[in-house]
Amino acid sequence: MPQIIAFSGSPIRNGNIEKGLAAVVDSSGLSAETIRLYDLDLKVCIGCKKCADTNRCAFKDDLNPVLEKIEEAEALVFSGYPSFGSVNAMTKVFIEKLWPLRHNHMLTTGKAGAAVICGLGPQDSLETYFARYFQEYLRADYLGALTLPGNAPCMTCGYGENCNYSGFLRQYGPGAKVTPDKFQDAARNETVLAEAHALGQALGEAVRNKTRALP
């Protein structure tokens, strides 16, 4: 079973979030698995509380095998991006679906945790969101977040240079043109890679220290 389970909350395969996740995980020196949330069939939690008896979701979707992996893992890395003032919908659905792990037995207590966040502008709100979730709701040892510069969706929709509501023009100013040099690439950002390496090493060290401390 992998020591780290990382979760990509991005709809973009091999985009900046997944590049950031890979950089963190690869730097840990631990065995790992990355799960793309957009590849899962996840029904929205309806608060039925049937999971209180079993620590498993009553829905017949893809969640329960993931819960088993989370229980077995020693470290967790979540990821997401800011959307309309909060974390993106798929990541939020997944986080709410982890409620079964919190009944009677806090099944994530003491695991090492980290986050990867990608987006435009300040990301303080999501850093606070993930920190609180790991510390208060999972009772995990939260080690911090890797924050990545993102690309406005307007850069690839076809109307980013002319739309009155363009996030691209809001970022680069009126009259700006979508050119290759304006696209952020986490894999080529030395600052991002250095921070990812440091966070990954911290995750690895946290897990190894915990293992050494076992009787």
Residue pairs with C-beta under 8 A, 6 or more apart in sequence:
1 69
1 72
1 73
2 30
2 31
2 32
2 33
2 69
2 73
3 30
3 31
3 32
3 73
3 74
3 75
3 207
4 25
4 28
4 30
4 31
4 32
4 33
4 73
4 74
4 75
4 76
4 77
4 203
4 207
5 32
5 33
5 34
5 35
5 69
5 70
5 73
5 75
5 76
5 77
6 21
6 24
6 25
6 32
6 33
6 34
6 35
6 76
6 77
6 79
7 34
7 35
7 37
7 76
7 77
7 78
7 79
7 91
7 94
8 17
8 18
8 21
8 34
8 35
8 36
8 37
8 38
8 79
9 17
9 37
9 78
9 79
9 80
9 81
9 87
9 88
9 90
9 91
9 94
10 16
10 17
10 18
10 36
10 38
10 79
10 80
10 81
10 118
11 38
11 90
12 18
13 36
15 118
16 118
16 148
16 149
16 150
16 151
16 184
16 185
16 186
17 79
17 80
17 81
17 116
17 118
17 148
18 34
18 36
19 185
19 186
19 187
20 79
20 116
20 118
20 146
20 148
20 186
20 192
20 196
21 34
21 77
21 79
21 116
22 34
23 146
23 186
23 187
23 192
23 193
23 196
23 197
23 200
24 77
24 114
24 116
24 146
24 196
24 199
24 200
24 203
25 32
25 34
25 77
25 200
26 200
27 196
27 197
27 198
27 199
27 200
27 201
27 204
28 75
28 200
28 201
28 203
28 204
28 207
29 200
29 201
29 204
30 74
30 75
30 203
30 204
30 207
33 69
35 66
35 69
37 90
37 91
37 93
37 94
38 90
40 61
40 62
40 63
40 66
40 94
41 61
41 62
42 61
42 62
42 63
42 90
42 93
42 94
42 97
43 59
43 61
44 93
44 96
45 57
45 93
45 96
45 97
45 99
48 58
50 57
50 58
51 57
51 58
51 99
51 100
51 103
52 103
52 104
53 103
54 100
55 67
55 100
55 101
55 103
55 104
55 105
55 107
56 64
56 67
56 100
57 63
57 64
57 67
57 97
57 100
63 97
63 100
67 98
67 100
67 101
70 76
70 98
70 101
70 107
70 108
71 101
71 107
71 108
73 111
74 111
74 112
74 207
74 210
74 211
75 111
75 112
75 113
75 114
75 203
75 206
75 207
76 108
76 111
76 112
76 113
76 114
76 134
76 138
76 140
77 113
77 114
77 115
77 116
77 203
78 91
78 95
78 113
78 114
78 115
78 116
78 130
78 133
78 134
79 91
79 115
79 116
79 117
79 118
80 87
80 88
80 90
80 91
80 92
80 115
80 117
80 126
80 130
81 87
81 88
81 91
81 117
81 118
81 119
81 126
81 150
82 88
82 117
82 119
82 120
82 121
82 123
82 125
82 126
83 89
85 125
86 92
86 125
86 129
87 95
87 126
87 129
95 133
98 108
98 138
101 107
101 108
101 138
102 108
102 137
102 138
106 138
106 139
108 138
108 139
108 140
109 138
109 139
109 140
110 139
110 140
110 141
110 210
111 138
111 140
111 141
112 140
112 141
112 143
112 203
112 206
112 207
112 210
113 134
113 138
113 140
113 141
113 142
113 143
114 142
114 143
114 144
114 145
114 146
114 199
114 202
114 203
115 126
115 127
115 130
115 131
115 134
115 144
115 145
115 146
116 145
116 146
116 148
117 123
117 126
117 127
117 130
117 145
117 146
117 147
117 148
118 147
118 148
118 149
118 150
118 186
119 126
119 148
119 150
120 149
120 150
120 152
120 167
120 171
123 145
123 147
126 145
127 145
127 147
130 142
130 145
131 142
131 144
131 145
134 140
134 142
135 142
141 206
143 199
143 202
143 203
143 206
144 199
144 202
145 199
146 192
146 195
146 196
146 199
148 184
148 186
148 189
148 192
149 184
149 186
149 189
149 192
150 184
151 183
151 184
152 160
152 166
152 167
152 168
152 170
152 171
153 167
154 160
154 163
154 166
154 167
154 168
154 169
155 168
155 178
155 182
155 183
156 178
157 163
159 166
160 166
160 167
160 168
160 169
160 178
161 168
161 169
161 176
161 177
161 178
163 169
168 176
168 178
169 176
172 182
176 182
186 192
186 193
186 196
187 193
